[in-house]
Amino acid sequence: MSEPRASAGPKPAVARAESPESRPSESKTRVAAQRAAAARPRGRPDAMHRAQLLAWAPVLFQAAWVLRERGLLRELIARVAQGASVDELATATDTSPYGVTVLLEAGLATDLVVQQEGRFRPTALAYLVERDPMTRANMNFVQDVCYRAMGHLGEAIASGKPAGLAELGPWSTVYAGLAELGEPARTSWLEFDHFYSDDSFPLVLPQVFSSRPARVLDVGGNTGKFALACLGYDPDVRITVADLPGQLESCRREVEQAGDGRRVSYHPVDLLALDAALPAGHDVIWMSQFLCCFSEVEVVHILRLARSVMGPATRLLIMDNFWDRQQTRAAEVVLQAASLYFTCVANGNSRLYDSGTLRRCVERAGLEIVDERHGVGLGHSLLECRGAPGAATGAAPGGR
Ligand SMILES: C[S@@+](CC[C@H](N)C(=O)[O-])C[C@H]1O[C@@H](n2cnc3c(N)ncnc32)[C@H](O)[C@@H]1O
């Protein structure tokens, strides 16, 4: 079970331990040991050190999570100038001194805190865990969506099924259950998903609208964020959102709440169903953070469905994150790790692709990439595709 999000917890039942400062006989040795520890060079961990961080990663992750959720990191940051003692943190966060001690010592192991003369201070890492929006979105997603599920990873690999999803609900894929996902998993799922795409939408809208499309089809439109962004960008454009029926209802609610339903229509569809089809007559087909939800064979199938409703002037825009196109190792790590969510929770057979794999899928579907941009927002790539010459064409949409 997740720890409660609020930092207030029940009063500790254990008696307060004597504070380290109140035991002078030990203090000299302790201070000397602490100084030595603080002075130890803290460069890149060696292989054995990394092996132990990996061996204990799930335990240390939970410690960081509780340090954040009980407000200990917040209090450490508030007291950064003078440092904080165990007792001060215990009082400020309504946590037992024993609890504070073990959490802080785990924080020493992960370099979240440093200790000097009985007082603890936050490191740069602590600031990121407490305040960095990406780290928060990722940690919430890992805790609320992935953590328990990941115990089933071996089974997911062996079966090709999202074996961990049973920890969240009885669905065959996470998408079938998105509309019914319980809390806090649903909020963390949506915040994770939106975190990466929200920043990129404004950056790509000029390219989406460069051909002045009259009609845009958003495939996998989720909660309608892109549809709403398009309506705000262009006063005349009409949007069709295609998604699974349950998710489409959430989308309709969001769009109607925003008061802009007249220019939006909905196309309920399971794109993996045998009779699945996409609606014709759109100038732009948009797929954002969507193809990563499908296996390579399914990606080709879906792209062929799109291809079949594209005329010579129809533009297909694909926005996704490719781990081989990231500018930092941190961004690569996020994508390489997040792939396992698809393996174990989402559907058992998809991943966050590298750019070469997706390019091959595009070509196999009878499309060609006519333009590509990388490094959009927090590491998105934008591929603009057209029907490849010689490949079958579908109905030609109208422009304006
Ligand atoms: C990761 S979300 C993408 C959200 C959004 N496009 C964005 O950029 O934030 C994937 C979307 O694909 C939809 N989806 C998944 N499987 C589908 C299927 N078989 N048919 C239609 N839509 C599907 C999900 O319901 C979800 O809305």
The ligand as a MOL file (V3000), in Angstrom:
LIG
                    3D

  0  0  0     0  0            999 V3000
M  V30 BEGIN CTAB
M  V30 COUNTS 27 29 0 0 0
M  V30 BEGIN ATOM
M  V30 1 C -0.2340 7.2180 -23.6700 0
M  V30 2 S -1.8020 7.7450 -24.0990 0 CHG=1
M  V30 3 C -1.4770 9.0660 -25.2150 0
M  V30 4 C -2.0540 10.3270 -24.7550 0
M  V30 5 C -1.9620 11.5650 -25.6180 0
M  V30 6 N -1.9950 11.3360 -27.0270 0
M  V30 7 C -0.7460 12.3840 -25.2060 0
M  V30 8 O 0.0650 12.7220 -26.0580 0
M  V30 9 O -0.6200 12.7030 -24.0220 0 CHG=-1
M  V30 10 C -2.3180 6.5000 -25.2140 0
M  V30 11 C -3.7650 6.6150 -25.6650 0
M  V30 12 O -4.0080 5.5570 -26.5960 0
M  V30 13 C -5.2830 5.0010 -26.3490 0
M  V30 14 N -5.3120 3.6120 -26.8080 0
M  V30 15 C -4.6020 2.5830 -26.2890 0
M  V30 16 N -4.9210 1.4360 -26.9250 0
M  V30 17 C -5.8330 1.7620 -27.8710 0
M  V30 18 C -6.5340 1.0100 -28.8530 0
M  V30 19 N -6.3610 -0.3160 -28.9630 0
M  V30 20 N -7.3770 1.6620 -29.6720 0
M  V30 21 C -7.5520 3.0040 -29.5590 0
M  V30 22 N -6.9120 3.7760 -28.6440 0
M  V30 23 C -6.0750 3.1570 -27.8120 0
M  V30 24 C -5.4140 5.1090 -24.8350 0
M  V30 25 O -6.7490 5.0180 -24.4190 0
M  V30 26 C -4.7660 6.4570 -24.5440 0
M  V30 27 O -5.7030 7.4870 -24.5740 0
M  V30 END ATOM
M  V30 BEGIN BOND
M  V30 1 1 1 2
M  V30 2 1 2 3
M  V30 3 1 2 10
M  V30 4 1 3 4
M  V30 5 1 4 5
M  V30 6 1 5 6
M  V30 7 1 5 7
M  V30 8 2 7 8
M  V30 9 1 7 9
M  V30 10 1 10 11
M  V30 11 1 11 12
M  V30 12 1 11 26
M  V30 13 1 12 13
M  V30 14 1 13 14
M  V30 15 1 13 24
M  V30 16 1 14 15
M  V30 17 1 14 23
M  V30 18 2 15 16
M  V30 19 1 16 17
M  V30 20 1 17 18
M  V30 21 2 17 23
M  V30 22 1 18 19
M  V30 23 2 18 20
M  V30 24 1 20 21
M  V30 25 2 21 22
M  V30 26 1 22 23
M  V30 27 1 24 25
M  V30 28 1 24 26
M  V30 29 1 26 27
M  V30 END BOND
M  V30 END CTAB
M  END
